[in-house]
Amino acid sequence: MKRLYSEVFPYILSLVGLFWWLFGVSVAMQCTSPPSTPLKYTIVSARNATGHWISTMKLEHEGSENVAGPYEVDVEHSTVDCGGSELVHIETTVRSPPTRPQPGEGYELLPGLGLYKFHKDLDTWYNAEQTCVKEGAHLLVLNSDNEFAVLKKKWNDSGVGGTYLHVGINDFDKEGTFVTITGESLNTTGYMKWVSGEPNSGNTANCGALNRDGYYVDSYCSNRMSFFCKK
C-alpha cells in the first residue's frame, strides 16, 4: 500500500494543482501588482535523496484591515479499502471571513460599534431618515451605554448646539409603543432609557429624539435637529 501511495500521491497533487490553476488561482507570490484573487495556492512535489516523496502545499492570502477576522482551515484525512488497495483522501476547506463594510463619504468606523456619520445641518425626522437611507444607512438606534458615550463625545466635539438629536425610533403603528426604524421592539436593542414620564405627548409626537444625557423623549416629527446615520 505504501508503494502505491508513494507512486500515486504526486499525481493526485499535480491534478489538484492543475484544478486550482484552471480556476484562476495564482501559483506564485507577486508583490508588484494586485492579485486577481485574495487566495494564492502553490504545490511542490519532489522525491528526496532517500527515495521518499515530499509534497508541500501552501495556501496564502493577502492581509487586509477590511477583512473581519481570521481565515479558518479544516483538514480531513480518510482512507477507503478498494479491494485490497487503499485510497487516500485528503480534503482541505478554507473559510474566508466576511469583508468589513466600507465607510461611505464622511463615515467613520468606530471599532466594536459600527460606521457613523454626524449630520450637523438641522432637518425634520423624515428628511433625516431619508438622508441616511440614501447613504445606505439608517437613523441612529443605540445599543449600549458605551455607544452613547462615544457618540456623545463626537456630538460635543462637533460644536453643534441644541439639546436633542433625531433617533431611529417611532410609534407610528401603535400609539405609545416605540419601535426601531426596522420595526423591532426596543427591548431587542439593549438600550431603553427614557426621560422620566416619557413618552407623554400622545399621538401628536410620534418620532424619537435623544438628549445629551442619553435619554429618549418622544418628539414632533417636524422638529428640526441634527442626527447621526449608522451603518
HUSUL-V570284 format. One record per helix or strand of 3 or more residues. SS is the DSSP state (helix for helix, strand for strand). FROM is the first residue (numbers start at 1). LEN is the number of residues. If there is no record, write none. Layout:
[[SS & FROM & LEN] [SS & FROM & LEN]]
//
This chain:
[[helix & 2 & 21] [strand & 39 & 9] [strand & 53 & 9] [strand & 72 & 11] [strand & 85 & 11] [strand & 108 & 3] [strand & 114 & 10] [helix & 125 & 10] [helix & 145 & 13] [strand & 164 & 7] [helix & 186 & 3] [helix & 202 & 3] [strand & 207 & 5] [strand & 216 & 4] [strand & 225 & 6]]
//
